[in-house]
Amino acid sequence: MATVTAPEHVHPDPRPQRERYWRQGLGPSRWLLAVIDLGTAPAQIVTAYGNRKDPPGWTP
């Protein structure tokens, strides 16, 4: 939930009405990525997984 409530980086998803939220330091991987569907009420988490690569467009 920390990734969704206080993301360090937000990037649009290729699918419409979805966004990718990124947060560092929440697990064994470098980043936690959560894909959020904003087209539903309430918004829903579609998937979440660890990722070692920096998000697209990330600048510390």
C-alpha distance matrix in Angstrom:
0.0 3.8 5.3 5.2 6.1 8.4 9.5 12.8 14.4 14.5 17.2 18.7 18.7 22.3 21.8 22.2 19.5 16.7 14.9 13.4 10.6 11.3 10.2 12.8 13.2 10.3 12.7 16.3 16.3 16.6 13.7 10.6 11.1 9.3 12.0 11.5 14.5 15.5 18.7 17.7 17.3 14.5 12.8 11.5 9.7 13.0 12.3 10.4 12.6 13.9 16.5 19.2 20.6 19.7 18.4 21.3 22.7 20.7 22.7 21.7
3.8 0.0 3.8 5.4 5.2 5.6 7.1 9.9 12.3 13.2 16.4 18.6 19.2 22.9 23.0 23.4 20.8 17.9 15.4 13.5 10.1 9.8 7.8 10.1 10.6 8.5 11.7 15.3 15.2 14.7 12.1 9.8 11.0 10.2 13.3 13.2 16.6 17.2 20.8 20.2 19.8 17.2 15.2 14.5 12.5 15.5 14.5 12.0 13.4 13.8 15.9 18.0 19.2 17.9 16.9 20.0 20.8 18.5 19.9 18.5
5.3 3.8 0.0 3.8 5.8 5.6 4.8 7.8 9.3 9.9 12.8 15.0 15.6 19.3 19.6 20.3 18.0 14.8 12.1 9.9 6.4 6.2 5.2 8.5 10.2 8.4 11.3 14.6 13.6 12.8 9.6 7.1 7.5 7.0 10.0 10.5 14.2 15.1 18.7 18.7 19.0 16.7 14.0 13.1 10.7 13.2 12.0 9.4 10.9 11.4 13.0 15.4 16.1 14.8 13.4 16.4 17.5 15.4 17.4 16.6
5.2 5.4 3.8 0.0 3.8 5.7 5.8 9.5 10.3 9.6 12.4 13.9 14.6 18.3 18.0 18.1 15.4 12.6 10.3 9.3 6.4 8.2 8.5 12.1 14.0 12.1 14.8 18.1 17.0 16.4 12.9 10.1 9.3 7.2 9.1 8.2 11.5 11.8 15.5 15.4 15.4 13.1 10.5 10.2 8.7 11.8 11.7 10.3 12.8 14.1 15.7 18.4 18.7 17.2 15.1 17.5 18.5 17.1 19.2 18.8
6.1 5.2 5.8 3.8 0.0 3.8 6.3 9.9 11.5 11.4 14.7 16.4 17.7 21.4 21.2 20.8 17.7 15.5 13.2 12.5 9.3 10.6 10.0 13.2 14.8 13.2 16.5 20.0 19.2 18.3 15.1 12.9 12.7 11.0 12.8 11.5 14.3 13.8 17.5 17.2 16.5 14.0 12.2 12.7 11.9 15.3 15.4 13.9 16.2 17.1 18.7 21.0 21.3 19.4 17.5 19.9 20.3 18.5 19.9 19.1
8.4 5.6 5.6 5.7 3.8 0.0 3.8 6.6 9.0 10.0 13.7 16.2 17.8 21.7 22.0 21.9 19.2 16.7 13.7 12.5 8.9 9.1 7.8 10.7 12.6 12.0 15.5 18.8 17.9 16.2 13.3 12.0 12.3 11.7 13.9 13.3 16.5 16.1 19.9 20.1 19.7 17.5 15.3 15.7 14.4 17.4 16.9 14.8 16.4 16.5 17.5 19.2 19.4 17.1 15.5 17.9 17.9 15.7 16.7 15.6
9.5 7.1 4.8 5.8 6.3 3.8 0.0 3.8 5.5 6.7 10.3 13.1 14.8 18.6 19.4 19.6 17.4 14.6 11.2 9.4 5.7 5.5 5.2 8.6 11.5 11.3 14.4 17.3 15.7 13.8 10.6 9.5 9.3 9.4 11.5 11.7 15.2 15.2 19.0 19.8 20.1 18.2 15.3 15.4 13.5 15.8 15.1 12.9 14.1 14.0 14.4 16.2 15.9 13.5 11.7 14.1 14.3 12.2 13.8 13.1
12.8 9.9 7.8 9.5 9.9 6.6 3.8 0.0 3.8 7.0 10.3 13.8 15.8 19.4 20.9 21.3 19.6 16.8 13.1 10.8 7.6 5.8 5.1 7.3 10.6 11.7 14.7 17.1 15.1 12.4 9.8 10.2 10.4 11.7 13.8 14.6 18.1 18.1 21.9 23.0 23.6 21.8 18.8 18.8 16.7 18.6 17.4 15.0 15.4 14.4 14.0 14.8 14.1 11.2 10.0 12.4 12.0 9.3 10.3 9.4
14.4 12.3 9.3 10.3 11.5 9.0 5.5 3.8 0.0 3.8 6.7 10.3 12.6 16.0 17.8 18.3 16.9 14.2 10.4 8.2 6.0 5.1 6.8 9.3 13.0 14.0 16.5 18.5 15.8 13.3 10.3 10.6 9.6 10.8 12.0 13.1 16.2 16.4 19.9 21.6 22.7 21.2 17.9 18.0 16.0 17.3 16.4 14.4 15.0 14.4 13.4 14.4 12.9 9.9 7.5 9.2 8.9 7.1 9.1 9.7
14.5 13.2 9.9 9.6 11.4 10.0 6.7 7.0 3.8 0.0 3.8 6.9 9.4 13.0 14.4 14.6 13.2 10.6 6.9 5.6 4.7 6.3 9.2 12.3 15.9 16.2 18.5 20.6 17.9 15.8 12.4 11.8 9.6 9.7 9.8 10.4 13.0 13.0 16.4 18.4 19.7 18.6 15.2 15.5 14.0 15.0 14.8 13.8 15.0 15.3 14.5 16.3 14.6 11.9 8.7 9.4 9.6 9.3 11.8 13.1
17.2 16.4 12.8 12.4 14.7 13.7 10.3 10.3 6.7 3.8 0.0 3.8 6.5 9.6 11.6 12.2 11.7 9.2 5.9 5.1 6.6 8.2 11.8 14.6 18.2 18.5 20.3 21.9 18.8 17.0 13.6 13.2 10.3 10.5 9.6 10.6 12.7 13.0 15.8 18.4 20.3 19.7 16.0 16.2 14.7 14.8 14.7 14.2 15.3 15.8 14.5 16.3 14.0 11.7 7.9 7.4 8.2 9.4 12.5 14.7
18.7 18.6 15.0 13.9 16.4 16.2 13.1 13.8 10.3 6.9 3.8 0.0 3.8 6.6 8.2 8.5 8.5 6.5 4.5 5.8 8.7 11.2 14.9 17.9 21.4 21.3 22.8 24.4 21.4 20.0 16.5 15.6 12.2 11.5 9.3 9.8 10.7 11.0 13.2 16.1 18.5 18.4 14.8 15.1 14.1 13.7 14.4 14.9 16.5 17.7 16.6 18.8 16.6 14.8 11.0 9.9 11.0 12.9 16.0 18.4
18.7 19.2 15.6 14.6 17.7 17.8 14.8 15.8 12.6 9.4 6.5 3.8 0.0 3.8 5.3 7.1 8.0 5.4 4.8 5.8 9.5 11.9 15.7 18.6 21.8 21.3 22.3 23.7 20.6 19.9 16.4 15.1 11.4 10.5 7.6 8.8 9.4 10.8 12.5 15.2 18.1 18.0 14.4 13.9 12.7 11.3 12.0 13.1 14.7 16.4 15.5 18.1 16.2 15.2 11.7 10.9 13.1 14.9 18.4 20.7
22.3 22.9 19.3 18.3 21.4 21.7 18.6 19.4 16.0 13.0 9.6 6.6 3.8 0.0 3.8 6.5 9.1 7.7 8.4 9.5 13.3 15.4 19.2 21.9 25.1 24.5 25.2 26.2 23.1 22.5 19.3 18.2 14.4 13.7 10.6 11.9 11.6 13.1 13.8 16.8 20.0 20.4 16.9 16.4 15.4 13.3 14.1 15.7 17.0 18.8 17.6 20.0 17.9 17.3 13.9 12.5 14.8 17.2 20.7 23.3
21.8 23.0 19.6 18.0 21.2 22.0 19.4 20.9 17.8 14.4 11.6 8.2 5.3 3.8 0.0 3.8 6.6 6.0 8.4 10.4 14.1 16.9 20.5 23.5 26.5 25.5 26.2 27.6 24.7 24.5 21.1 19.3 15.5 13.9 10.2 10.5 9.2 10.8 10.7 13.6 17.1 17.8 14.6 14.1 13.8 11.6 13.3 15.7 17.6 20.0 19.5 22.4 20.7 20.2 16.8 15.8 18.0 20.1 23.6 26.0
22.2 23.4 20.3 18.1 20.8 21.9 19.6 21.3 18.3 14.6 12.2 8.5 7.1 6.5 3.8 0.0 3.8 5.5 8.5 11.5 14.9 18.1 21.7 25.0 28.1 27.0 28.2 29.9 27.2 26.7 23.1 21.2 17.5 15.4 11.8 10.8 8.7 9.0 8.3 11.8 15.1 16.2 13.3 13.9 14.4 13.0 15.4 17.7 20.2 22.6 22.2 25.1 23.3 22.3 18.7 17.5 19.1 21.2 24.4 26.8
19.5 20.8 18.0 15.4 17.7 19.2 17.4 19.6 16.9 13.2 11.7 8.5 8.0 9.1 6.6 3.8 0.0 3.8 6.9 10.5 13.2 16.8 20.1 23.7 26.6 25.4 26.9 29.1 26.6 26.0 22.3 20.1 16.5 14.0 10.5 8.5 6.1 5.3 5.3 8.9 11.8 12.7 9.9 11.1 12.2 11.7 14.5 16.7 19.5 22.1 22.1 25.1 23.7 22.4 18.7 18.2 19.5 21.1 24.1 26.1
16.7 17.9 14.8 12.6 15.5 16.7 14.6 16.8 14.2 10.6 9.2 6.5 5.4 7.7 6.0 5.5 3.8 0.0 3.8 7.0 9.8 13.3 16.7 20.2 23.1 21.8 23.2 25.3 22.8 22.3 18.6 16.4 12.8 10.3 6.8 5.5 4.5 5.6 7.3 9.9 12.8 12.9 9.4 9.6 9.6 9.0 11.2 13.0 15.8 18.3 18.4 21.4 20.2 19.1 15.5 15.5 17.2 18.4 21.6 23.4
14.9 15.4 12.1 10.3 13.2 13.7 11.2 13.1 10.4 6.9 5.9 4.5 4.8 8.4 8.4 8.5 6.9 3.8 0.0 3.8 6.5 9.9 13.3 16.8 20.0 19.1 20.7 22.8 20.2 19.3 15.6 13.7 10.2 8.4 5.8 5.4 6.8 7.5 10.3 12.6 14.8 14.3 10.6 10.8 9.8 10.0 11.1 11.9 14.3 16.1 16.0 18.8 17.4 15.9 12.3 12.5 14.0 14.9 18.0 19.7
13.4 13.5 9.9 9.3 12.5 12.5 9.4 10.8 8.2 5.6 5.1 5.8 5.8 9.5 10.4 11.5 10.5 7.0 3.8 0.0 3.8 6.6 10.2 13.4 16.6 15.8 17.3 19.2 16.5 15.6 11.8 10.1 6.6 5.8 4.6 6.3 9.1 10.6 13.6 15.3 17.4 16.4 12.6 11.9 9.8 9.9 9.7 9.4 11.1 12.6 12.3 15.0 13.9 12.5 9.2 10.3 12.3 12.5 15.8 17.2
10.6 10.1 6.4 6.4 9.3 8.9 5.7 7.6 6.0 4.7 6.6 8.7 9.5 13.3 14.1 14.9 13.2 9.8 6.5 3.8 0.0 3.8 6.9 10.5 13.6 12.9 15.0 17.3 14.9 13.7 9.9 8.2 5.7 5.2 6.3 7.4 11.0 11.9 15.4 16.6 18.0 16.5 12.9 12.4 10.1 11.3 10.7 9.2 10.9 11.7 11.9 14.4 13.7 12.0 9.3 11.3 12.7 11.8 14.6 15.3
11.3 9.8 6.2 8.2 10.6 9.1 5.5 5.8 5.1 6.3 8.2 11.2 11.9 15.4 16.9 18.1 16.8 13.3 9.9 6.6 3.8 0.0 3.8 6.9 10.3 10.2 12.3 14.3 11.8 10.1 6.5 5.7 4.7 6.5 8.9 10.9 14.5 15.7 19.2 20.3 21.5 19.8 16.4 15.5 12.7 13.8 12.1 9.6 10.0 9.6 9.3 11.3 10.9 9.1 7.2 10.2 11.7 9.8 12.5 12.6
10.2 7.8 5.2 8.5 10.0 7.8 5.2 5.1 6.8 9.2 11.8 14.9 15.7 19.2 20.5 21.7 20.1 16.7 13.3 10.2 6.9 3.8 0.0 3.8 6.9 7.2 9.9 12.3 10.5 8.6 5.6 5.3 6.8 8.7 11.9 13.5 17.3 18.4 22.0 22.6 23.4 21.4 18.3 17.3 14.5 16.1 14.1 11.0 10.9 9.7 10.0 11.4 11.9 10.2 9.6 13.0 14.0 11.3 13.1 12.0
12.8 10.1 8.5 12.1 13.2 10.7 8.6 7.3 9.3 12.3 14.6 17.9 18.6 21.9 23.5 25.0 23.7 20.2 16.8 13.4 10.5 6.9 3.8 0.0 3.8 5.9 8.2 10.0 8.4 5.8 4.5 6.3 9.0 11.7 15.0 17.1 20.9 22.1 25.7 26.3 27.1 25.0 22.0 20.8 17.7 19.1 16.6 13.1 11.9 9.6 9.6 9.8 10.8 9.5 10.4 14.0 14.9 11.7 12.9 11.1
13.2 10.6 10.2 14.0 14.8 12.6 11.5 10.6 13.0 15.9 18.2 21.4 21.8 25.1 26.5 28.1 26.6 23.1 20.0 16.6 13.6 10.3 6.9 3.8 0.0 3.8 5.8 7.7 7.5 6.0 6.4 7.7 11.3 13.8 17.4 19.5 23.3 24.7 28.3 28.5 29.1 26.7 24.0 22.5 19.3 20.8 18.0 14.3 12.7 10.1 10.9 10.8 12.9 12.3 13.8 17.5 18.5 15.2 16.1 13.9
10.3 8.5 8.4 12.1 13.2 12.0 11.3 11.7 14.0 16.2 18.5 21.3 21.3 24.5 25.5 27.0 25.4 21.8 19.1 15.8 12.9 10.2 7.2 5.9 3.8 0.0 3.8 7.2 7.8 7.9 7.2 6.6 10.2 12.0 15.8 17.6 21.3 23.0 26.4 26.2 26.7 24.2 21.7 19.8 16.7 18.3 15.6 11.9 10.7 8.9 11.0 12.0 14.4 14.3 15.1 18.9 20.3 17.4 18.8 16.9
12.7 11.7 11.3 14.8 16.5 15.5 14.4 14.7 16.5 18.5 20.3 22.8 22.3 25.2 26.2 28.2 26.9 23.2 20.7 17.3 15.0 12.3 9.9 8.2 5.8 3.8 0.0 3.8 5.5 7.3 7.6 7.2 10.9 13.0 16.7 19.0 22.7 24.8 28.0 27.7 28.5 26.1 23.5 21.2 17.7 18.7 15.5 11.8 9.7 7.4 9.8 10.8 13.9 14.8 16.0 19.8 21.8 19.0 20.7 19.0
16.3 15.3 14.6 18.1 20.0 18.8 17.3 17.1 18.5 20.6 21.9 24.4 23.7 26.2 27.6 29.9 29.1 25.3 22.8 19.2 17.3 14.3 12.3 10.0 7.7 7.2 3.8 0.0 3.8 6.7 8.5 9.2 12.6 15.3 18.7 21.5 25.0 27.4 30.5 30.4 31.4 29.2 26.4 23.9 20.3 20.8 17.2 13.6 10.7 7.6 9.3 9.3 13.0 14.6 16.5 20.2 22.4 19.7 21.4 19.8
16.3 15.2 13.6 17.0 19.2 17.9 15.7 15.1 15.8 17.9 18.8 21.4 20.6 23.1 24.7 27.2 26.6 22.8 20.2 16.5 14.9 11.8 10.5 8.4 7.5 7.8 5.5 3.8 0.0 3.8 5.6 7.1 10.1 13.3 16.5 19.6 23.1 25.5 28.6 28.9 30.3 28.3 25.2 22.8 19.1 19.2 15.7 12.1 8.9 5.2 5.8 5.6 9.2 11.0 13.0 16.6 18.9 16.4 18.4 17.3
16.6 14.7 12.8 16.4 18.3 16.2 13.8 12.4 13.3 15.8 17.0 20.0 19.9 22.5 24.5 26.7 26.0 22.3 19.3 15.6 13.7 10.1 8.6 5.8 6.0 7.9 7.3 6.7 3.8 0.0 3.8 7.1 9.9 13.5 16.6 19.5 23.2 25.2 28.4 29.1 30.4 28.4 25.2 23.3 19.8 20.2 17.0 13.5 10.8 7.2 6.2 4.9 7.5 8.2 10.6 14.3 16.0 13.2 14.8 13.6
13.7 12.1 9.6 12.9 15.1 13.3 10.6 9.8 10.3 12.4 13.6 16.5 16.4 19.3 21.1 23.1 22.3 18.6 15.6 11.8 9.9 6.5 5.6 4.5 6.4 7.2 7.6 8.5 5.6 3.8 0.0 3.8 6.3 9.8 12.9 15.8 19.5 21.3 24.6 25.4 26.7 24.8 21.5 19.7 16.3 16.8 13.9 10.5 8.4 5.7 5.1 6.0 7.5 7.4 8.4 12.2 14.2 11.6 13.9 13.1
10.6 9.8 7.1 10.1 12.9 12.0 9.5 10.2 10.6 11.8 13.2 15.6 15.1 18.2 19.3 21.2 20.1 16.4 13.7 10.1 8.2 5.7 5.3 6.3 7.7 6.6 7.2 9.2 7.1 7.1 3.8 0.0 3.8 6.6 10.1 12.8 16.5 18.6 21.8 22.2 23.5 21.5 18.3 16.3 12.8 13.5 10.6 7.0 5.8 4.6 6.1 8.7 10.2 10.3 10.1 13.6 15.9 13.8 16.3 15.8
11.1 11.0 7.5 9.3 12.7 12.3 9.3 10.4 9.6 9.6 10.3 12.2 11.4 14.4 15.5 17.5 16.5 12.8 10.2 6.6 5.7 4.7 6.8 9.0 11.3 10.2 10.9 12.6 10.1 9.9 6.3 3.8 0.0 3.8 6.7 9.7 13.3 15.5 18.6 19.3 21.0 19.3 15.9 13.9 10.5 10.7 8.2 5.4 5.5 6.1 6.8 10.0 10.4 10.3 8.8 11.8 14.3 13.1 16.2 16.5
9.3 10.2 7.0 7.2 11.0 11.7 9.4 11.7 10.8 9.7 10.5 11.5 10.5 13.7 13.9 15.4 14.0 10.3 8.4 5.8 5.2 6.5 8.7 11.7 13.8 12.0 13.0 15.3 13.3 13.5 9.8 6.6 3.8 0.0 3.8 6.3 9.9 12.3 15.3 15.7 17.3 15.6 12.2 10.1 6.7 7.5 5.8 4.2 6.7 8.9 10.3 13.7 14.1 13.7 11.6 14.0 16.4 15.6 18.7 19.1
12.0 13.3 10.0 9.1 12.8 13.9 11.5 13.8 12.0 9.8 9.6 9.3 7.6 10.6 10.2 11.8 10.5 6.8 5.8 4.6 6.3 8.9 11.9 15.0 17.4 15.8 16.7 18.7 16.5 16.6 12.9 10.1 6.7 3.8 0.0 3.8 6.8 9.6 12.2 13.0 15.3 14.1 10.5 8.6 5.9 5.4 5.4 6.3 9.1 11.8 12.6 16.1 15.8 15.4 12.6 14.1 16.5 16.6 19.9 21.0
11.5 13.2 10.5 8.2 11.5 13.3 11.7 14.6 13.1 10.4 10.6 9.8 8.8 11.9 10.5 10.8 8.5 5.5 5.4 6.3 7.4 10.9 13.5 17.1 19.5 17.6 19.0 21.5 19.6 19.5 15.8 12.8 9.7 6.3 3.8 0.0 3.8 6.1 9.0 9.7 11.6 10.5 6.8 5.7 4.6 5.6 7.6 9.0 12.3 15.1 16.1 19.5 19.2 18.3 15.3 16.5 18.5 18.6 21.7 22.6
14.5 16.6 14.2 11.5 14.3 16.5 15.2 18.1 16.2 13.0 12.7 10.7 9.4 11.6 9.2 8.7 6.1 4.5 6.8 9.1 11.0 14.5 17.3 20.9 23.3 21.3 22.7 25.0 23.1 23.2 19.5 16.5 13.3 9.9 6.8 3.8 0.0 3.8 5.5 6.4 9.2 9.0 5.6 5.2 6.3 6.3 9.6 12.0 15.4 18.4 19.4 22.8 22.3 21.5 18.3 18.9 20.8 21.4 24.6 25.8
15.5 17.2 15.1 11.8 13.8 16.1 15.2 18.1 16.4 13.0 13.0 11.0 10.8 13.1 10.8 9.0 5.3 5.6 7.5 10.6 11.9 15.7 18.4 22.1 24.7 23.0 24.8 27.4 25.5 25.2 21.3 18.6 15.5 12.3 9.6 6.1 3.8 0.0 3.8 5.5 7.5 7.8 4.8 6.9 8.9 10.0 13.0 15.0 18.4 21.1 21.9 25.2 24.4 23.1 19.6 20.0 21.2 21.9 24.7 26.0
18.7 20.8 18.7 15.5 17.5 19.9 19.0 21.9 19.9 16.4 15.8 13.2 12.5 13.8 10.7 8.3 5.3 7.3 10.3 13.6 15.4 19.2 22.0 25.7 28.3 26.4 28.0 30.5 28.6 28.4 24.6 21.8 18.6 15.3 12.2 9.0 5.5 3.8 0.0 3.8 6.8 8.4 6.7 8.6 11.2 11.4 14.9 17.5 20.9 23.9 24.7 28.1 27.2 26.1 22.6 22.6 24.0 25.1 28.0 29.5
17.7 20.2 18.7 15.4 17.2 20.1 19.8 23.0 21.6 18.4 18.4 16.1 15.2 16.8 13.6 11.8 8.9 9.9 12.6 15.3 16.6 20.3 22.6 26.3 28.5 26.2 27.7 30.4 28.9 29.1 25.4 22.2 19.3 15.7 13.0 9.7 6.4 5.5 3.8 0.0 3.8 5.5 5.1 6.8 10.2 11.0 14.7 17.3 21.0 24.2 25.6 29.1 28.7 27.8 24.5 25.1 26.6 27.3 30.1 31.3
17.3 19.8 19.0 15.4 16.5 19.7 20.1 23.6 22.7 19.7 20.3 18.5 18.1 20.0 17.1 15.1 11.8 12.8 14.8 17.4 18.0 21.5 23.4 27.1 29.1 26.7 28.5 31.4 30.3 30.4 26.7 23.5 21.0 17.3 15.3 11.6 9.2 7.5 6.8 3.8 0.0 3.0 5.2 7.9 11.6 13.3 16.8 19.0 22.8 25.8 27.5 31.0 30.8 29.7 26.5 27.3 28.5 28.9 31.5 32.3
14.5 17.2 16.7 13.1 14.0 17.5 18.2 21.8 21.2 18.6 19.7 18.4 18.0 20.4 17.8 16.2 12.7 12.9 14.3 16.4 16.5 19.8 21.4 25.0 26.7 24.2 26.1 29.2 28.3 28.4 24.8 21.5 19.3 15.6 14.1 10.5 9.0 7.8 8.4 5.5 3.0 0.0 3.8 6.4 10.0 12.3 15.5 17.3 21.0 24.0 25.9 29.3 29.4 28.3 25.3 26.5 27.7 27.7 30.2 30.7
12.8 15.2 14.0 10.5 12.2 15.3 15.3 18.8 17.9 15.2 16.0 14.8 14.4 16.9 14.6 13.3 9.9 9.4 10.6 12.6 12.9 16.4 18.3 22.0 24.0 21.7 23.5 26.4 25.2 25.2 21.5 18.3 15.9 12.2 10.5 6.8 5.6 4.8 6.7 5.1 5.2 3.8 0.0 3.8 7.0 9.3 12.4 14.2 17.9 20.8 22.4 25.9 25.8 24.7 21.7 22.8 24.1 24.2 26.9 27.6
11.5 14.5 13.1 10.2 12.7 15.7 15.4 18.8 18.0 15.5 16.2 15.1 13.9 16.4 14.1 13.9 11.1 9.6 10.8 11.9 12.4 15.5 17.3 20.8 22.5 19.8 21.2 23.9 22.8 23.3 19.7 16.3 13.9 10.1 8.6 5.7 5.2 6.9 8.6 6.8 7.9 6.4 3.8 0.0 3.8 6.1 9.1 11.2 15.0 18.2 20.1 23.8 24.0 23.5 20.7 22.2 24.1 24.0 26.9 27.5
9.7 12.5 10.7 8.7 11.9 14.4 13.5 16.7 16.0 14.0 14.7 14.1 12.7 15.4 13.8 14.4 12.2 9.6 9.8 9.8 10.1 12.7 14.5 17.7 19.3 16.7 17.7 20.3 19.1 19.8 16.3 12.8 10.5 6.7 5.9 4.6 6.3 8.9 11.2 10.2 11.6 10.0 7.0 3.8 0.0 3.8 5.7 7.4 11.2 14.4 16.5 20.1 20.6 20.4 17.9 19.8 22.0 21.6 24.7 25.1
13.0 15.5 13.2 11.8 15.3 17.4 15.8 18.6 17.3 15.0 14.8 13.7 11.3 13.3 11.6 13.0 11.7 9.0 10.0 9.9 11.3 13.8 16.1 19.1 20.8 18.3 18.7 20.8 19.2 20.2 16.8 13.5 10.7 7.5 5.4 5.6 6.3 10.0 11.4 11.0 13.3 12.3 9.3 6.1 3.8 0.0 3.8 7.2 10.6 14.1 15.9 19.6 20.0 20.2 17.7 19.2 21.9 22.0 25.3 26.2
12.3 14.5 12.0 11.7 15.4 16.9 15.1 17.4 16.4 14.8 14.7 14.4 12.0 14.1 13.3 15.4 14.5 11.2 11.1 9.7 10.7 12.1 14.1 16.6 18.0 15.6 15.5 17.2 15.7 17.0 13.9 10.6 8.2 5.8 5.4 7.6 9.6 13.0 14.9 14.7 16.8 15.5 12.4 9.1 5.7 3.8 0.0 3.8 6.9 10.5 12.5 16.3 17.1 17.8 15.8 17.8 20.8 20.5 23.8 24.5
10.4 12.0 9.4 10.3 13.9 14.8 12.9 15.0 14.4 13.8 14.2 14.9 13.1 15.7 15.7 17.7 16.7 13.0 11.9 9.4 9.2 9.6 11.0 13.1 14.3 11.9 11.8 13.6 12.1 13.5 10.5 7.0 5.4 4.2 6.3 9.0 12.0 15.0 17.5 17.3 19.0 17.3 14.2 11.2 7.4 7.2 3.8 0.0 3.8 7.2 9.7 13.4 14.6 15.3 13.9 16.5 19.4 18.4 21.6 21.8
12.6 13.4 10.9 12.8 16.2 16.4 14.1 15.4 15.0 15.0 15.3 16.5 14.7 17.0 17.6 20.2 19.5 15.8 14.3 11.1 10.9 10.0 10.9 11.9 12.7 10.7 9.7 10.7 8.9 10.8 8.4 5.8 5.5 6.7 9.1 12.3 15.4 18.4 20.9 21.0 22.8 21.0 17.9 15.0 11.2 10.6 6.9 3.8 0.0 3.8 6.6 10.2 12.0 13.4 12.9 15.9 18.9 17.7 20.8 20.9
13.9 13.8 11.4 14.1 17.1 16.5 14.0 14.4 14.4 15.3 15.8 17.7 16.4 18.8 20.0 22.6 22.1 18.3 16.1 12.6 11.7 9.6 9.7 9.6 10.1 8.9 7.4 7.6 5.2 7.2 5.7 4.6 6.1 8.9 11.8 15.1 18.4 21.1 23.9 24.2 25.8 24.0 20.8 18.2 14.4 14.1 10.5 7.2 3.8 0.0 3.8 6.9 9.4 11.1 11.6 15.0 17.8 16.1 18.9 18.6
16.5 15.9 13.0 15.7 18.7 17.5 14.4 14.0 13.4 14.5 14.5 16.6 15.5 17.6 19.5 22.2 22.1 18.4 16.0 12.3 11.9 9.3 10.0 9.6 10.9 11.0 9.8 9.3 5.8 6.2 5.1 6.1 6.8 10.3 12.6 16.1 19.4 21.9 24.7 25.6 27.5 25.9 22.4 20.1 16.5 15.9 12.5 9.7 6.6 3.8 0.0 3.8 5.7 7.9 8.8 12.0 15.0 13.5 16.4 16.5
19.2 18.0 15.4 18.4 21.0 19.2 16.2 14.8 14.4 16.3 16.3 18.8 18.1 20.0 22.4 25.1 25.1 21.4 18.8 15.0 14.4 11.3 11.4 9.8 10.8 12.0 10.8 9.3 5.6 4.9 6.0 8.7 10.0 13.7 16.1 19.5 22.8 25.2 28.1 29.1 31.0 29.3 25.9 23.8 20.1 19.6 16.3 13.4 10.2 6.9 3.8 0.0 3.8 6.7 9.2 12.3 14.8 13.0 15.3 15.2
20.6 19.2 16.1 18.7 21.3 19.4 15.9 14.1 12.9 14.6 14.0 16.6 16.2 17.9 20.7 23.3 23.7 20.2 17.4 13.9 13.7 10.9 11.9 10.8 12.9 14.4 13.9 13.0 9.2 7.5 7.5 10.2 10.4 14.1 15.8 19.2 22.3 24.4 27.2 28.7 30.8 29.4 25.8 24.0 20.6 20.0 17.1 14.6 12.0 9.4 5.7 3.8 0.0 3.8 6.4 8.9 11.5 10.1 12.7 13.4
19.7 17.9 14.8 17.2 19.4 17.1 13.5 11.2 9.9 11.9 11.7 14.8 15.2 17.3 20.2 22.3 22.4 19.1 15.9 12.5 12.0 9.1 10.2 9.5 12.3 14.3 14.8 14.6 11.0 8.2 7.4 10.3 10.3 13.7 15.4 18.3 21.5 23.1 26.1 27.8 29.7 28.3 24.7 23.5 20.4 20.2 17.8 15.3 13.4 11.1 7.9 6.7 3.8 0.0 3.8 6.5 8.3 6.4 9.0 9.9
18.4 16.9 13.4 15.1 17.5 15.5 11.7 10.0 7.5 8.7 7.9 11.0 11.7 13.9 16.8 18.7 18.7 15.5 12.3 9.2 9.3 7.2 9.6 10.4 13.8 15.1 16.0 16.5 13.0 10.6 8.4 10.1 8.8 11.6 12.6 15.3 18.3 19.6 22.6 24.5 26.5 25.3 21.7 20.7 17.9 17.7 15.8 13.9 12.9 11.6 8.8 9.2 6.4 3.8 0.0 3.8 6.2 5.4 9.0 10.7
21.3 20.0 16.4 17.5 19.9 17.9 14.1 12.4 9.2 9.4 7.4 9.9 10.9 12.5 15.8 17.5 18.2 15.5 12.5 10.3 11.3 10.2 13.0 14.0 17.5 18.9 19.8 20.2 16.6 14.3 12.2 13.6 11.8 14.0 14.1 16.5 18.9 20.0 22.6 25.1 27.3 26.5 22.8 22.2 19.8 19.2 17.8 16.5 15.9 15.0 12.0 12.3 8.9 6.5 3.8 0.0 3.8 5.6 9.1 11.9
22.7 20.8 17.5 18.5 20.3 17.9 14.3 12.0 8.9 9.6 8.2 11.0 13.1 14.8 18.0 19.1 19.5 17.2 14.0 12.3 12.7 11.7 14.0 14.9 18.5 20.3 21.8 22.4 18.9 16.0 14.2 15.9 14.3 16.4 16.5 18.5 20.8 21.2 24.0 26.6 28.5 27.7 24.1 24.1 22.0 21.9 20.8 19.4 18.9 17.8 15.0 14.8 11.5 8.3 6.2 3.8 0.0 3.8 6.5 9.9
20.7 18.5 15.4 17.1 18.5 15.7 12.2 9.3 7.1 9.3 9.4 12.9 14.9 17.2 20.1 21.2 21.1 18.4 14.9 12.5 11.8 9.8 11.3 11.7 15.2 17.4 19.0 19.7 16.4 13.2 11.6 13.8 13.1 15.6 16.6 18.6 21.4 21.9 25.1 27.3 28.9 27.7 24.2 24.0 21.6 22.0 20.5 18.4 17.7 16.1 13.5 13.0 10.1 6.4 5.4 5.6 3.8 0.0 3.8 6.5
22.7 19.9 17.4 19.2 19.9 16.7 13.8 10.3 9.1 11.8 12.5 16.0 18.4 20.7 23.6 24.4 24.1 21.6 18.0 15.8 14.6 12.5 13.1 12.9 16.1 18.8 20.7 21.4 18.4 14.8 13.9 16.3 16.2 18.7 19.9 21.7 24.6 24.7 28.0 30.1 31.5 30.2 26.9 26.9 24.7 25.3 23.8 21.6 20.8 18.9 16.4 15.3 12.7 9.0 9.0 9.1 6.5 3.8 0.0 3.8
21.7 18.5 16.6 18.8 19.1 15.6 13.1 9.4 9.7 13.1 14.7 18.4 20.7 23.3 26.0 26.8 26.1 23.4 19.7 17.2 15.3 12.6 12.0 11.1 13.9 16.9 19.0 19.8 17.3 13.6 13.1 15.8 16.5 19.1 21.0 22.6 25.8 26.0 29.5 31.3 32.3 30.7 27.6 27.5 25.1 26.2 24.5 21.8 20.9 18.6 16.5 15.2 13.4 9.9 10.7 11.9 9.9 6.5 3.8 0.0
